[in-house]
Each structure stands twice: as C-alpha cells, then as structure tokens.
C-alpha cells in the first residue's frame, strides 16, 4: 500500500484526507510501485520563502516545491515497478489567493492541482520549454479531470 503522509504545518483548514487519497490514486495512475512513499507538507509563507530561496535560489515564496528522493519514474505496462521513496511536495496555501481567483478554484481544488503538478515534477516532468510544458500540462489536466469525475 502506498504510504502518503500529509502534514499541515500551516494550520490552514483543508481536506488533508482528500489530498492523501488523491496522491495514492495518482501513484497508481502513474504506474508507480504500490509501496512507494510520498510526503506532502503544507507550510506558511515564511517557511516556503526560506525553502524557495535555499533550494531554488529564487526570491520570495512560491506555490509548490517538489523534492525527489529516489528519482522514481512511471513504468511501462509489463515492466516491474520499482519500490522506493518518491519524495516530498511542499505547498504554501497562503500564496494561493491570486491564482485561486484567476483559476476559479477553491482552496482544496487548488491544492489538488498542485499535488498533481508536484507529483509530475517528482517523476521527472518539467515545463522549461514548450514541448515539456505541453506534455506535462496535458497529462496534468487529464489526471485532474479523471480525479474530479470519479
């Protein structure tokens, strides 16, 4: 069984259980080993600013950071899945106001969006160029549609 731990260090009311269910569902959809581990932590602006500046050398806070550990990747059908520690996703709810307003999503919906986004980063997706962006955001949108339609 996938081990997903959600820690709300920001003390922001949200559906932590739903985030854990989403993450477990994602790992199955992305063909990752059923016993891999993933941590999701919600932090305040000060903590996210420190992480963003220390790890990305960029000023200020951000919405999501992903920290891969074992660099796990999706397996093709028929290929044996590799166990391990996927990594950690750090979310900053206090940073989300403007993007929630722009997207029209609730806090829980925005956090779900960021869990999908962060998980894709953990398995090697990026959006540094147009081709990568289209691949990552296309998969991200499909996964979110499937999750919300269930």
C-alpha positions as CSV (number, residue, x, y, z in Angstrom):
1,X,0.0,0.0,0.0
2,X,1.3,3.4,-0.9
3,X,2.4,5.4,2.1
4,X,1.3,9.1,1.7
5,X,1.7,11.3,4.7
6,X,0.1,14.8,4.7
7,X,1.3,17.3,7.3
8,X,-0.5,20.6,7.7
9,X,2.1,22.8,9.4
10,X,0.4,25.9,8.0
11,X,-2.7,25.1,10.1
12,X,-4.9,26.1,7.2
13,X,-8.3,24.3,7.1
14,X,-8.3,21.9,4.1
15,X,-9.2,18.4,3.3
16,X,-6.0,16.6,4.1
17,X,-7.6,13.2,3.8
18,X,-8.6,14.0,0.2
19,X,-5.1,15.1,-0.6
20,X,-3.7,11.8,0.6
21,X,-6.4,9.9,-1.4
22,X,-5.6,11.9,-4.5
23,X,-1.8,11.2,-4.1
24,X,-2.4,7.5,-3.6
25,X,-4.7,7.4,-6.7
26,X,-2.1,9.4,-8.7
27,X,0.7,7.0,-7.9
28,X,-1.4,4.1,-9.2
29,X,-2.4,6.1,-12.3
30,X,1.2,6.9,-13.0
31,X,2.3,3.3,-12.6
32,X,4.5,3.7,-9.6
33,X,5.2,0.9,-7.1
34,X,2.3,0.4,-4.7
35,X,4.6,0.6,-1.7
36,X,6.4,3.8,-2.6
37,X,6.4,6.7,-0.1
38,X,5.4,10.3,-0.6
39,X,5.2,13.2,1.8
40,X,3.0,16.3,1.4
41,X,3.6,19.3,3.7
42,X,1.6,22.5,3.9
43,X,3.7,25.4,5.1
44,X,3.4,29.1,5.8
45,X,4.8,31.9,3.7
46,X,8.0,32.3,5.8
47,X,8.9,28.6,5.6
48,X,8.2,28.5,1.8
49,X,10.2,31.6,1.3
50,X,13.2,30.0,3.0
51,X,12.8,26.8,1.1
52,X,12.4,28.6,-2.2
53,X,15.5,30.8,-1.6
54,X,17.7,28.0,-0.2
55,X,16.8,25.3,-2.8
56,X,15.9,27.2,-5.9
57,X,17.9,30.4,-5.3
58,X,14.9,32.5,-6.2
59,X,13.5,35.3,-4.0
60,X,10.2,35.0,-2.1
61,X,7.7,32.3,-1.7
62,X,6.1,30.1,-4.3
63,X,3.1,27.8,-4.5
64,X,4.7,24.4,-4.7
65,X,8.1,22.8,-4.5
66,X,9.0,19.2,-5.2
67,X,11.9,17.3,-3.7
68,X,12.6,14.0,-5.4
69,X,14.4,11.4,-3.4
70,X,14.8,8.1,-5.3
71,X,14.1,9.6,-8.8
72,X,11.3,7.0,-9.4
73,X,9.7,7.0,-12.9
74,X,6.4,5.7,-14.3
75,X,6.8,2.1,-15.5
76,X,5.6,0.9,-18.9
77,X,2.9,-1.8,-18.8
78,X,4.5,-5.2,-18.2
79,X,7.7,-3.7,-16.6
80,X,8.3,-4.5,-13.0
81,X,7.6,-1.5,-10.7
82,X,10.4,-0.1,-8.6
83,X,9.8,0.5,-4.9
84,X,11.3,3.5,-3.1
85,X,10.8,6.9,-1.7
86,X,9.2,9.2,-4.3
87,X,10.0,12.4,-2.3
88,X,8.2,15.4,-0.8
89,X,5.8,18.0,-2.1
90,X,5.7,21.3,-0.2
91,X,2.6,23.5,-0.6
92,X,2.0,27.1,0.5
93,X,-1.7,27.8,0.9
94,X,-1.1,31.4,1.9
95,X,0.5,32.0,-1.5
96,X,-2.5,30.8,-3.5
97,X,-5.0,33.7,-3.3
98,X,-4.3,35.3,-6.6
99,X,-4.1,32.1,-8.6
100,X,-7.3,30.8,-7.0
101,X,-9.0,33.9,-8.0
102,X,-7.7,33.6,-11.6
103,X,-8.4,29.9,-11.9
104,X,-11.8,30.0,-10.1
105,X,-10.8,27.0,-8.0
106,X,-11.4,26.6,-4.2
107,X,-8.5,26.1,-1.8
108,X,-9.0,22.3,-1.9
109,X,-9.2,22.3,-5.7
110,X,-6.0,24.4,-6.0
111,X,-4.2,22.2,-3.5
112,X,-5.3,19.1,-5.6
113,X,-4.0,20.8,-8.7
114,X,-0.6,21.5,-7.0
115,X,-0.4,17.9,-5.7
116,X,-0.7,16.6,-9.3
117,X,1.7,19.2,-10.5
118,X,4.2,18.4,-7.8
119,X,3.9,14.7,-8.3
120,X,4.7,15.0,-12.0
121,X,7.8,17.0,-11.1
122,X,8.8,14.2,-8.8
123,X,8.7,11.7,-11.6
124,X,10.7,13.8,-14.0
125,X,8.3,16.1,-15.8
126,X,9.2,19.7,-16.2
127,X,8.0,22.8,-18.1
128,X,11.2,24.5,-19.1
129,X,10.4,24.6,-22.8
130,X,7.2,24.4,-24.9
131,X,7.4,20.7,-25.6
132,X,7.9,19.8,-22.0
133,X,5.1,22.3,-20.9
134,X,2.6,20.8,-23.3
135,X,3.4,17.2,-22.3
136,X,3.3,18.0,-18.5
137,X,0.2,20.2,-18.5
138,X,-1.7,17.9,-20.9
139,X,-1.1,14.9,-18.5
140,X,-1.8,17.1,-15.5
141,X,-5.2,18.3,-17.0
142,X,-6.2,14.7,-17.9
143,X,-5.4,13.4,-14.4
144,X,-7.3,16.2,-12.7
145,X,-10.3,15.7,-15.0
146,X,-10.3,11.9,-14.2
147,X,-9.9,12.6,-10.5
148,X,-12.7,15.1,-10.3
149,X,-15.0,12.9,-12.5
150,X,-14.7,9.9,-10.3
